[in-house]
Amino acid sequence: MRILVLVQGYPDNNGNVASMFVHNRNLTYIKNGYDVTVLNFATKNKYKKDGIEVLSEADYYSSDKKFDLLIIHASNVRNHYRFLRKNSDKCKKIIFFYHGHEVLKLNEAYPDPFPYIKRNKIKENLQNAYDNFKLKIWRNYLPKIKDKSSFVFVSNWIKDEFFKNTKLNRDEFEDSCYVINNCVGEVFERETFDDKCEKKYDFITIRSNLDGSKYCVDLVNELAKNTPDAKFLLVGKGEYFNHYKKSENIEWINNTLSHNDMINYLQNSKFALMPTREDTQGLMTCEMAAFGMPVITSDIKVCREIFDGFNNAYLIDNDNIDTLDKFKDYDYHTVKDTRYYKEKTMKKELDLIEKNIK
């Protein structure tokens, strides 16, 4: 069975890691007997990545290869919609994967930026116009291909946002909708949090971009100031502390980490402190919980959904920042939660692919 996967970007052999989460899925599909080809709109030349053929759009049109299923990740209007308009009749079945931004009104969904981030009203207005345009495009187009399409969301929250923003008739689409969460990285399944070893830090926060207000470095800093006897480790690149005084009990690593390096720092910490103002799933926090580490995140709708029933997850109120004193002497322990392991999330995807191909 042949699958064509559409992506805006894709890992290559030169260090680019765009859409690695899609590549990992594709490798699993291949292990289960499917023939996978990728159409990468960002490349001009075809190449192979770990045995997977990656085509440019021109390569696709010059090929006579036929496909049984089309999978689309993070669809945009410029490329994915344009491709569908020209080629949807060739596709027997289509699966859309929605990861977040493609169905959101970004300026509404994301919190206001930190004051030191220069705002460009023209760009914001253009973003608003584009978001309204893209949602109108999909609202008009998706009903035309609904009968041969499936729609996969990484959380119920993003599914709700999809229907709220597209204004599509939920009842007409409900039977074609699925919630399949992203899986955690394999290292977090393989390794286990050691709750017996001596810890250097009470709380650890790891974020890729400290300047994004949704990642709450301001709340971490305030919690540290309010919990002066605890030791905090903050990992992530950004300029936040060029503008605000860092709490003296925070050790800051102005860098990003590989998964393996991340594990070493997690083992040296008692709790993962991962507040957020917006997320579609909170995958990194899921990874820390899957690792077996107790995690503290925000009491917002998506986190209540994703961490419901976790024995090692604790929710705090973003708008009522107090202290973390109650966690300092907490009897923290290892609880590995397996619900976001690859074998469980990927089984749902493989079942859906099999259903569509049949």
N, C-alpha and C positions, 0 to 999 in steps of 0.2 A: 504494500500500500504506500502510495506516494503522498507526501505532505509538503506543501509550500508554505514557508513562514515569512511574513512581511514584517520588516523592522526598519526604523529610521536610522539606526546605527547598530554595529555588531563588532564583537572582538575580532582582531586580526592577529597577524604574526609579528607586528611591529610595536606591541605594547599597548595598543588601544583595547580598553576593556568595556566599551559601551555595550549595554544590554547583556552583560554576563549572565544575568538571571535567565535570559531567554536561551542562551547557549547551553547552560546546564540542563534546562528542560529538554532541549533538542538531543543532547547526549543520552538522556534517559529514554527518549522515544526510539532512538537507534538501537539501544540495548534491548528494547522490546520488539524489535523486528520491523520497524517502520523505516522507509526510505525518506530522509529529510533533506530538503533543499531550502536555502535561505535566499530571499531577495533583500539585499541591503541597499536602501535608497542613498546611503552616504558614500558608497564606493563607485568608482569608475571602472574598476578592473575586477574580474572574478578571481577568487582564490579559494584555498581549502583551509579550514580551521578544525584541527583534530578529526580529520576525515570527512567533515561536513562541507559540501560544496556551497560556496557563497557567491551569488550572482549580482552583477549590477543590473539595473533595469534594462539596459541595452542588451545584455547577455540573455536576459529572460526572453526578450522578443525575438532573438535570433535562435533560440532553442526550440526544438520540437517536442520537448518533454511535457507530458500531461500529468495532471495531479488529481488525486481523489479528494483532497481536503485542503482548504486554505485556512491558515491560522494567522491572526492579525494581533500584534501587540501594540498598545498605546497608539491607537490610530489617530492620524492627523489629517487635516483637509488637503494640505498641499500635495501629499504623496499617496497616502492610503486611499482616500476618497477618490482621487483622480484615477488611481489604478482600478478601483472597484467599478467605477463608471464604465471603463473600457473593457474590463475582463470578468465581471461577475457572472456573465452568462456561461463562462467556461468552468465555473466552480460549482460542483454539485452541492457541497456543504462548506459552511464558513463558521469559524469560531473566533469571536472577538474576546480578547483579554483586556480588561480595564484596570489600570494600575493607579489612576488618580487624576492627574492634571488634565487629561483629555476630555473629561466630563465635568470639570469644575469651572466656576467663575473665579479665577485665581485671586483677584483683588478682594473678593468677598470671603473666600474660604481661608485665605492666609491672613495671619495677624499683621497689624501695622508693623513696618520695619522699625528698628531702633532709631532714635533721633539722629544719630551720626551718619546714618545711611542717607545719602542725598536722594531725595525723591524727585522724579521727573514726571510732572503732571501730564505732559504730552504722551509719554510712554504708557502711563497708567490708563489714559483715555483710549489709546490705541489697543492696549490689552483688553480693556472692557469691550471695545467694538469687535475685536477679533473673537473673543469668547462668545459674544452674542451671535456672531456670524457662524462660528463652527457648530454651536448648538442648534441653530436653525437648520443648517445643512444636514446634520445627522437626524434631526427630528423629521425632516421631509424625506430623507433617503432610507433610513433603516426599515420603516414599514414595508417598503418595496421588496426587501430581501429577507424579511422576518421569517418566512416559512422554511428557509433553508439555513438559518443562522442560529447559533447558540451564543449566549452572552455570559461571560465569566467575570466575576468581581472578586477582588482580594479581601473584601469584608462586606458585611451587610450595610455598613455606613456608606461606603462608596456606591453601593447599589442604590441606596435611598437618594444619594446626591445625583446619580444618573437620571433617575426618573423626575426628581425635582427640577433639575436644570434643563433637561431635554423636553419636559412636558409631554412625553409619550404616554400613551394609555397603558398603565401598569398591568391591568388585567389581560390585555392582549399579548403582552410579552412574558408574563410571569412563568409560563410553562417552559420557556426557552432560557430562563435565567438560572445561573448557578453561582454559589459562593464557594470559591476554592482559595484558601489562603496561600500566600507564598511560603515556601519551605525555608527552614533555617539552613545555614551553612553546615557542611558535613563535619567540620572540626568541632562544632558545638554539640553535635550528636556523639561524636567519638570521645571527646574529653569530658571530664566530670569535675565539678567544683569541689575542692578540698575544704571541708568545713572544720578540719582539725588543725591545720597548719597555722602558724603565727601570721597575723595580718599586719601589714604596714599601714593600710588606709582603712578608715571606717566606710567611706563612700567613694565610689568611682563613677564619673560621667564621661562617656565617650561620644563625641559628635564630630562629623566631618567638617561642618561649617558653623563656627561659633557666632558668625554675624547674622545668621538667619534667626529672626526673633522666635520662630516656632520651636526652636530647640532650647529655649529657656535658659541660656547661660546667666541671665539676670536673676532668675529665680534660684539657680544653683549658688550664685554668689551671695544672695541674701540669706539663703538657708545656712551657708557656711558662717556668715557673720553672726547669725542667731544661734549657732551651735559651736561656740568657740573652742570647746574642749575636744571636738572631733577633728580628724584629719581627712581632707578631701583631695582626690586626684582628679584633675580635669584634663582631658585629652581632646585636642581639636585645633584646627587652624583658624585664625581670625584676628580682628583688630579691636575686639570689644574692650580689652584692658588698656588700650591706648586712650580710651575715653572715660573709663570708670575704674575706680580703685579696686584692686583685687583683694579679697579677704585674705588676711595673713595666713590662715590655715588651709589655703588651697595651694597645692603644687600643680603647676600648669605645664603641660607638654604641648608646645605649639607645633603640632605635627599630626599626620594621620598614621594609622597602624594597619599592618596586615592582620589577618585573622589569627595567625600563630602568635604574633607579638601581643595581640589583644588578650589572648588567653593568659599569658604570663602576668599581665597587670591585673586581670580579673582575679587570679588566684591569690594576689596580694591584698585583696579588698574584701570587706565583709558584705557590703551591699552595693548593688548597681543603682545609681540615682539617675533616672532618665525621664525627667518631666518633659512635656510637650504641649504645645498649644494647638497643633493640627497634625494629623497623620492619617494615612489610609489603612495602615495595619500596625505600624511600630515594629518593623521586622527586627531591628537590632536589639530591642528590648525582649522580643520573643526569643532571640538567640541566646541572650544572657539567662533567661528563665529555663530554656531547654538545656543549657549547660549545667543547670542545677543551682544557680546562684539566686538568692532572694533579690527581688527587684522592686524599686519604688518608682511609680510613674504617675501620670496625672489622672484625676477623676473627670475625664471627658468621655463623650459618648462612645467613640471608637475604642478607647482603652477599656471601658467597662465591658464592651462586647468581646474584645480579643482576649482579655485576661480573666474573664468570668470562670470561676471554678479553679483557677490556679492557686495552689496552696502556698506558693512562695512569691505572690505578687501583692503589692500594697499600693493603694491609690491615695494621692494627696490633692488638696484643693489649691489650684493655681492662684485663686483670688484671696486666699486666706493663709498666706505663708507665715508659719510660726517657727518652730525649731524641729530638729530631728532627734532631740534628746531621747525620745522614747525608743529609738532604734539602737542607741549606742550600746546598751547592755542587753540587747535582745538576744535570745537564744537562737541565733541564725543557724540554719542547717541545710544540707543538700536535698533538693527535691527536683529531680529531672522530670519535666513534663514533656511527653512525646507527641502531643497532638499536632505540632508543626514539623514533625520529622518528614523527611523526603518520602519515605515509603508510604506514608498516609496521604500527604497532599498529592503526590504524583499518581497514586493509585486512582484518585478521583479524576485527574486529568486523563489518564489512560483509559479509564472507563468511559469518559465522555467522548474521546476520540473513537473508541471502538463503536460506541452507539451511533456516532455520526457516519462512520464508514459503512456500517451495516445498513 
